[in-house]
Amino acid sequence: MSPPRAGTGRHAPDPRELWVVVTVRVRAGARRVRRSAFPVLSAAVAAAVAFWVSGEVLGHEAPIFAPIAAWVCLGFSADRQLRRVAELGAGVTLGVVMGEVFLALFGSGPVQIGAVLVIAGLSARFLDRGQLFTMQAGVQGLVLVGMPALAALDGGFGRWTDALVGAAIALVVAAAAPGDVRRRPRELARASIGEIAQMLQSVAAALRDGDPQRAADALAQGRGSQPVLDEWESALRNARESVRLSPALRRESGSVAELARAWTLVDRAMRNARVIARRAHAAAADGAEPEVADLVAQVAQALHDLGAAIGQEAPTDKARAELVAVAAELRPERFAPQGWRAQTVVPLLRSLVVDALQLTGMTLSEAGKQLPEG
């Protein structure tokens, strides 16, 4: 561990740990780019079409609010719930209408900006409970009052029709491609379980080589993986909302509930894996522990296969068989000769394996029965 800097009481950043965290973040960023490529492209096309419609069909000069409304409504996410898109479109349109009326009556200035935000915000809260609705109403009203030159184009009125065009086109795009509410949560489930598997592979290497730094790297990787779990939880919230609002998606409620149960188990497994990494750091400092390392490596491989199966909505039989096989080896007293530090890793592995077995479809009772007594 790096010595503390003089006079600060803080430890200097560990370049190796920083590299591990950066690698995890880059991997997560690459996944986000892949998932967002089509949504961003479709939103950009919708914004361009909205600009063309307002400019060429309606004859408006510089119809900037049309592409703004389309982009705001669609954004960069594949989770395009019709209610959310409609809410954003209504908020943008309401804000532009209020901004135009307020500008025509009272002009522009700092007092007017504050006043239009209060009026737009409170009006939006009265009309709808959605936070995005209120936010967009205030922002668009502020833009018009703060930049009166925009409203002066085309005679001072008509900007609201641009916003309406953009919102309508966004709604058509969202309705045309509702998507599979299970796809993104399953992708994130695979990514989350894969992060645990990679983390345990590093732990196994640390125990096999007696290298505590590898265990520290694994712990840093586990901490850096939290955003993936957070993103999965957010995707599940959106999926539940879509299922609740869309009659066509009601049949997916069972699958979404099962993915929510999986998130709870994976979150618990990640916490266990982090504790395993901390215990492995202490155990590796005492020397190599090849037997424990082999068990950790087997669990890592089983989790890798489990994540792939869940991500592809495939049978988890292979992963279950691997987990059952390693569960039979997890007898703490077997590792008593290696010392208490190595022995404490085994009960944590037992807990993690029980969580993983439940991910394959077992109940808690069935998973617990796979472990030897002791």
VEXDREN-2710 file (C-alpha; in Angstrom, 1 decimal):
% VEXDREN-2710
k/r/px/py/pz
1/MET/0.0/0.0/0.0
2/SER/1.3/3.4/-0.9
3/PRO/2.6/5.6/2.0
4/PRO/0.6/8.6/3.0
5/ARG/1.7/12.0/1.6
6/ALA/3.4/14.2/4.1
7/GLY/1.1/16.7/5.7
8/THR/-2.1/15.4/4.1
9/GLY/-2.9/12.1/6.0
10/ARG/-4.1/10.7/2.7
11/HIS/-2.8/7.8/0.8
12/ALA/-1.4/8.5/-2.7
13/PRO/-3.5/7.0/-5.5
14/ASP/-2.5/3.5/-6.5
15/PRO/-1.8/3.6/-10.3
16/ARG/-2.6/-0.1/-10.6
17/GLU/-6.0/0.2/-8.8
18/LEU/-6.8/3.3/-10.8
19/TRP/-6.1/1.3/-14.0
20/VAL/-8.5/-1.4/-12.9
21/VAL/-11.2/1.1/-12.2
22/VAL/-10.6/2.9/-15.5
23/THR/-10.8/-0.5/-17.4
24/VAL/-14.1/-1.3/-15.7
25/ARG/-15.5/2.1/-16.6
26/VAL/-14.3/1.9/-20.2
27/ARG/-15.9/-1.5/-20.6
28/ALA/-19.2/-0.1/-19.2
29/GLY/-18.9/2.9/-21.4
30/ALA/-18.5/0.8/-24.5
31/ARG/-21.6/-1.2/-23.6
32/ARG/-23.6/2.1/-23.2
33/VAL/-22.4/3.2/-26.6
34/ARG/-23.5/0.0/-28.3
35/ARG/-26.9/0.1/-26.6
36/SER/-27.4/3.8/-27.5
37/ALA/-26.2/3.8/-31.1
38/PHE/-29.6/3.1/-32.7
39/PRO/-31.6/5.3/-30.3
40/VAL/-29.3/8.2/-30.8
41/LEU/-29.4/7.7/-34.6
42/SER/-33.2/7.5/-34.7
43/ALA/-33.6/10.6/-32.4
44/ALA/-31.2/12.5/-34.7
45/VAL/-33.2/11.5/-37.8
46/ALA/-36.5/12.5/-36.1
47/ALA/-35.0/15.9/-35.1
48/ALA/-33.9/16.5/-38.7
49/VAL/-37.4/15.5/-40.1
50/ALA/-39.1/17.7/-37.5
51/PHE/-36.9/20.7/-38.6
52/TRP/-37.7/20.0/-42.2
53/VAL/-41.5/19.7/-41.6
54/SER/-41.7/23.0/-39.7
55/GLY/-39.4/24.8/-42.1
56/GLU/-40.5/23.5/-45.4
57/VAL/-44.1/22.5/-44.8
58/LEU/-45.2/25.1/-42.3
59/GLY/-42.9/27.7/-43.7
60/HIS/-41.3/28.8/-40.4
61/GLU/-38.0/30.5/-40.3
62/ALA/-35.4/28.8/-38.1
63/PRO/-37.8/26.3/-36.4
64/ILE/-35.4/25.4/-33.7
65/PHE/-38.0/24.1/-31.3
66/ALA/-39.1/21.3/-33.6
67/PRO/-35.8/19.4/-33.4
68/ILE/-35.4/20.3/-29.8
69/ALA/-38.7/18.8/-28.9
70/ALA/-38.0/15.6/-31.0
71/TRP/-34.6/15.1/-29.4
72/VAL/-35.8/15.9/-25.8
73/CYS/-38.7/13.4/-26.2
74/LEU/-36.6/10.5/-27.7
75/GLY/-33.2/11.1/-26.2
76/PHE/-30.5/8.5/-26.3
77/SER/-32.2/5.6/-24.4
78/ALA/-33.9/2.6/-25.9
79/ASP/-36.5/2.8/-23.0
80/ARG/-38.9/4.9/-24.9
81/GLN/-42.1/4.6/-22.9
82/LEU/-45.0/6.3/-24.7
83/ARG/-46.2/8.0/-21.6
84/ARG/-42.7/9.5/-21.0
85/VAL/-42.4/10.6/-24.6
86/ALA/-45.9/12.2/-24.5
87/GLU/-45.1/13.8/-21.1
88/LEU/-42.0/15.4/-22.4
89/GLY/-43.7/16.6/-25.6
90/ALA/-46.5/18.1/-23.7
91/GLY/-44.1/19.8/-21.4
92/VAL/-42.0/21.3/-24.2
93/THR/-45.1/22.5/-26.0
94/LEU/-46.6/24.0/-22.8
95/GLY/-43.4/25.8/-22.0
96/VAL/-43.2/27.3/-25.5
97/VAL/-46.8/28.5/-25.4
98/MET/-46.3/30.1/-22.0
99/GLY/-43.1/31.7/-23.1
100/GLU/-44.6/33.2/-26.2
101/VAL/-47.6/34.6/-24.3
102/PHE/-45.5/35.9/-21.4
103/LEU/-43.0/37.5/-23.8
104/ALA/-45.8/39.2/-25.8
105/LEU/-47.4/40.6/-22.6
106/PHE/-44.4/41.5/-20.5
107/GLY/-41.2/41.4/-22.6
108/SER/-37.8/40.0/-21.7
109/GLY/-35.6/40.5/-18.7
110/PRO/-34.4/38.9/-15.4
111/VAL/-37.6/39.5/-13.6
112/GLN/-39.6/38.1/-16.5
113/ILE/-37.4/35.0/-16.6
114/GLY/-38.0/34.4/-12.9
115/ALA/-41.7/35.0/-13.3
116/VAL/-42.2/32.7/-16.3
117/LEU/-40.4/29.9/-14.5
118/VAL/-42.7/30.2/-11.5
119/ILE/-45.8/30.3/-13.6
120/ALA/-44.7/27.5/-16.0
121/GLY/-43.5/25.3/-13.1
122/LEU/-46.6/25.7/-11.0
123/SER/-48.9/25.3/-14.0
124/ALA/-47.1/22.1/-15.0
125/ARG/-47.3/20.7/-11.5
126/PHE/-51.1/21.4/-11.5
127/LEU/-51.6/19.7/-14.8
128/ASP/-49.3/16.6/-14.3
129/ARG/-47.3/14.9/-11.6
130/GLY/-44.4/14.1/-13.9
131/GLN/-41.1/15.8/-13.0
132/LEU/-39.9/15.8/-16.6
133/PHE/-43.1/17.5/-17.7
134/THR/-42.5/20.3/-15.2
135/MET/-38.8/20.6/-16.0
136/GLN/-39.4/20.9/-19.8
137/ALA/-42.2/23.4/-19.4
138/GLY/-39.9/25.7/-17.3
139/VAL/-36.8/25.3/-19.6
140/GLN/-38.7/26.1/-22.8
141/GLY/-40.5/29.0/-21.4
142/LEU/-37.1/30.3/-20.1
143/VAL/-35.5/30.0/-23.5
144/LEU/-38.2/32.0/-25.2
145/VAL/-38.3/34.8/-22.7
146/GLY/-34.5/34.8/-22.4
147/MET/-34.0/34.9/-26.2
148/PRO/-36.9/37.0/-27.6
149/ALA/-35.3/37.0/-31.1
150/LEU/-36.5/33.4/-31.5
151/ALA/-40.2/34.4/-30.9
152/ALA/-39.8/37.5/-33.2
153/LEU/-39.3/35.2/-36.2
154/ASP/-42.4/34.5/-38.2
155/GLY/-44.3/37.4/-36.6
156/GLY/-43.8/36.6/-32.9
157/PHE/-46.1/33.6/-32.6
158/GLY/-46.0/30.0/-33.9
159/ARG/-43.0/28.6/-32.0
160/TRP/-45.4/26.3/-30.1
161/THR/-46.4/24.6/-33.4
162/ASP/-42.8/23.8/-34.0
163/ALA/-42.6/22.1/-30.6
164/LEU/-45.8/20.3/-31.3
165/VAL/-44.4/19.0/-34.6
166/GLY/-41.3/17.7/-32.9
167/ALA/-43.3/16.1/-30.1
168/ALA/-45.7/14.4/-32.6
169/ILE/-42.8/13.0/-34.7
170/ALA/-41.1/11.7/-31.6
171/LEU/-44.4/10.0/-30.5
172/VAL/-44.7/8.3/-33.9
173/VAL/-41.1/7.0/-33.7
174/ALA/-41.6/5.7/-30.1
175/ALA/-44.9/4.0/-31.0
176/ALA/-43.4/2.4/-34.2
177/ALA/-40.6/0.8/-32.3
178/PRO/-41.7/0.0/-28.7
179/GLY/-39.0/-2.6/-28.3
180/ASP/-38.7/-5.6/-26.0
181/VAL/-38.9/-4.5/-22.3
182/ARG/-36.9/-7.5/-21.3
183/ARG/-33.9/-7.0/-23.6
184/ARG/-32.0/-4.3/-21.9
185/PRO/-32.5/-5.7/-18.3
186/ARG/-31.3/-9.1/-19.6
187/GLU/-28.2/-7.5/-21.2
188/LEU/-27.4/-5.7/-18.0
189/ALA/-28.0/-8.9/-16.0
190/ARG/-25.4/-10.6/-18.2
191/ALA/-23.0/-7.7/-17.8
192/SER/-23.5/-7.6/-14.0
193/ILE/-23.0/-11.3/-13.5
194/GLY/-20.0/-11.2/-15.9
195/GLU/-18.4/-8.5/-13.7
196/ILE/-18.7/-10.8/-10.7
197/ALA/-17.2/-13.6/-12.7
198/GLN/-14.2/-11.5/-13.8
199/MET/-13.7/-10.3/-10.3
200/LEU/-13.6/-13.8/-8.9
201/GLN/-11.2/-14.9/-11.6
202/SER/-8.8/-12.2/-10.3
203/VAL/-9.4/-13.4/-6.7
204/ALA/-8.6/-17.0/-7.8
205/ALA/-5.3/-15.8/-9.4
206/ALA/-4.4/-13.9/-6.3
207/LEU/-4.9/-17.0/-4.1
208/ARG/-3.1/-19.3/-6.5
209/ASP/0.0/-17.0/-6.7
210/GLY/-0.1/-15.6/-3.2
211/ASP/-0.5/-12.2/-4.7
212/PRO/-2.5/-9.8/-2.4
213/GLN/-2.3/-7.0/-5.0
214/ARG/-4.4/-9.1/-7.4
215/ALA/-7.0/-9.4/-4.7
216/ALA/-6.9/-5.6/-4.2
217/ASP/-7.3/-5.2/-7.9
218/ALA/-10.4/-7.5/-7.8
219/LEU/-11.9/-5.4/-5.0
220/ALA/-11.3/-2.3/-7.0
221/GLN/-13.0/-3.9/-10.0
222/GLY/-16.0/-4.9/-7.8
223/ARG/-16.4/-1.3/-6.6
224/GLY/-16.1/0.0/-10.1
225/SER/-18.9/-2.3/-11.3
226/GLN/-21.6/-0.7/-9.2
227/PRO/-22.8/1.6/-12.0
228/VAL/-23.8/-1.5/-14.0
229/LEU/-26.0/-2.8/-11.2
230/ASP/-27.5/0.7/-10.8
231/GLU/-28.2/0.9/-14.5
232/TRP/-29.9/-2.5/-14.4
233/GLU/-32.1/-1.4/-11.5
234/SER/-33.1/1.7/-13.5
235/ALA/-33.9/-0.4/-16.6
236/LEU/-36.1/-2.6/-14.4
237/ARG/-38.0/0.4/-13.2
238/ASN/-38.6/1.6/-16.8
239/ALA/-39.7/-2.0/-17.8
240/ARG/-42.2/-2.2/-14.9
241/GLU/-43.6/1.2/-15.9
242/SER/-44.0/0.1/-19.5
243/VAL/-45.7/-3.1/-18.5
244/ARG/-48.1/-1.2/-16.3
245/LEU/-49.0/1.3/-18.9
246/SER/-49.2/-0.8/-22.1
247/PRO/-51.8/-3.5/-22.4
248/ALA/-49.8/-5.2/-25.1
249/LEU/-46.9/-5.7/-22.7
250/ARG/-48.9/-7.1/-19.8
251/ARG/-47.8/-10.6/-20.7
252/GLU/-44.2/-9.6/-19.9
253/SER/-45.0/-8.8/-16.3
254/GLY/-43.9/-12.3/-15.1
255/SER/-40.5/-12.0/-16.9
256/VAL/-39.9/-8.5/-15.6
257/ALA/-40.7/-9.7/-12.0
258/GLU/-38.2/-12.6/-12.5
259/LEU/-35.5/-10.2/-13.6
260/ALA/-36.2/-8.0/-10.6
261/ARG/-35.7/-11.0/-8.4
262/ALA/-32.5/-11.8/-10.2
263/TRP/-31.3/-8.2/-9.6
264/THR/-31.7/-8.7/-5.8
265/LEU/-29.7/-11.9/-5.9
266/VAL/-27.0/-10.5/-8.1
267/ASP/-26.7/-7.4/-5.9
268/ARG/-26.3/-9.7/-2.9
269/ALA/-23.7/-11.8/-4.8
270/MET/-21.7/-8.8/-5.7
271/ARG/-21.6/-7.7/-2.1
272/ASN/-20.4/-11.2/-1.1
273/ALA/-17.8/-11.2/-3.9
274/ARG/-16.4/-7.9/-2.5
275/VAL/-16.1/-9.4/0.9
276/ILE/-14.4/-12.5/-0.6
277/ALA/-11.9/-10.2/-2.3
278/ARG/-11.1/-8.5/1.0
279/ARG/-10.6/-11.9/2.8
280/ALA/-8.5/-13.2/-0.1
281/HIS/-6.2/-10.2/0.2
282/ALA/-5.4/-11.2/3.8
283/ALA/-5.2/-14.9/2.8
284/ALA/-2.9/-14.3/-0.1
285/ALA/-0.6/-12.3/2.1
286/ASP/0.1/-15.6/4.0
287/GLY/1.0/-17.4/0.9
288/ALA/-0.5/-19.3/-2.0
289/GLU/-3.8/-21.2/-1.5
290/PRO/-4.2/-23.3/-4.6
291/GLU/-7.1/-25.4/-3.3
292/VAL/-9.2/-22.4/-2.4
293/ALA/-8.2/-20.7/-5.6
294/ASP/-9.5/-23.7/-7.6
295/LEU/-12.9/-23.4/-5.9
296/VAL/-13.1/-19.7/-6.6
297/ALA/-12.2/-20.3/-10.2
298/GLN/-14.9/-22.9/-10.6
299/VAL/-17.5/-20.5/-9.2
300/ALA/-16.3/-17.8/-11.6
301/GLN/-16.7/-20.1/-14.6
302/ALA/-20.2/-21.1/-13.5
303/LEU/-21.2/-17.5/-13.1
304/HIS/-19.8/-16.7/-16.5
305/ASP/-22.0/-19.5/-18.0
306/LEU/-24.9/-18.4/-15.9
307/GLY/-24.7/-14.8/-17.1
308/ALA/-24.5/-15.9/-20.7
309/ALA/-27.6/-18.1/-20.3
310/ILE/-29.7/-15.3/-18.6
311/GLY/-28.6/-12.7/-21.1
312/GLN/-29.7/-15.0/-24.0
313/GLU/-32.8/-16.2/-22.2
314/ALA/-31.4/-19.7/-22.6
315/PRO/-31.5/-22.7/-20.2
316/THR/-29.3/-22.5/-17.1
317/ASP/-28.8/-26.2/-16.8
318/LYS/-25.0/-26.1/-17.5
319/ALA/-24.4/-23.4/-14.9
320/ARG/-26.6/-25.1/-12.4
321/ALA/-24.6/-28.4/-12.7
322/GLU/-21.3/-26.5/-12.3
323/LEU/-22.6/-24.8/-9.2
324/VAL/-23.9/-28.0/-7.7
325/ALA/-20.6/-29.7/-8.3
326/VAL/-18.6/-26.9/-6.6
327/ALA/-21.1/-26.6/-3.8
328/ALA/-20.4/-30.2/-2.7
329/GLU/-16.7/-29.2/-2.2
330/LEU/-17.4/-26.2/0.0
331/ARG/-16.8/-27.8/3.4
332/PRO/-15.0/-25.2/5.7
333/GLU/-13.3/-27.8/8.0
334/ARG/-11.6/-29.3/4.9
335/PHE/-9.5/-26.1/4.7
336/ALA/-8.6/-25.9/8.4
337/PRO/-5.0/-26.9/7.8
338/GLN/-4.5/-23.8/5.6
339/GLY/-5.2/-21.4/8.4
340/TRP/-8.2/-19.3/9.4
341/ARG/-7.7/-16.7/6.8
342/ALA/-8.1/-19.1/3.9
343/GLN/-10.9/-21.0/5.8
344/THR/-13.0/-17.8/6.1
345/VAL/-13.2/-17.5/2.3
346/VAL/-15.2/-20.8/2.0
347/PRO/-18.3/-19.7/4.0
348/LEU/-18.5/-16.6/1.9
349/LEU/-18.3/-18.8/-1.3
350/ARG/-21.1/-20.9/0.1
351/SER/-23.4/-17.9/0.4
352/LEU/-22.5/-16.7/-3.1
353/VAL/-23.2/-20.1/-4.5
354/VAL/-26.6/-20.3/-2.9
355/ASP/-27.5/-16.9/-4.5
356/ALA/-26.2/-18.2/-7.9
357/LEU/-28.2/-21.4/-7.6
358/GLN/-31.4/-19.4/-7.0
359/LEU/-30.6/-17.5/-10.2
360/THR/-30.8/-20.9/-12.0
361/GLY/-34.4/-21.3/-10.7
362/MET/-33.9/-23.1/-7.4
363/THR/-35.6/-22.0/-4.3
364/LEU/-33.6/-20.9/-1.3
365/SER/-34.3/-24.3/0.4
366/GLU/-33.3/-26.3/-2.6
367/ALA/-30.1/-24.3/-3.0
368/GLY/-29.1/-24.7/0.6
369/LYS/-29.5/-28.5/0.4
370/GLN/-26.7/-28.5/-2.2
371/LEU/-24.2/-27.5/0.4
372/PRO/-22.5/-30.1/2.7
373/GLU/-23.2/-29.7/6.4
374/GLY/-20.5/-28.1/8.5
END
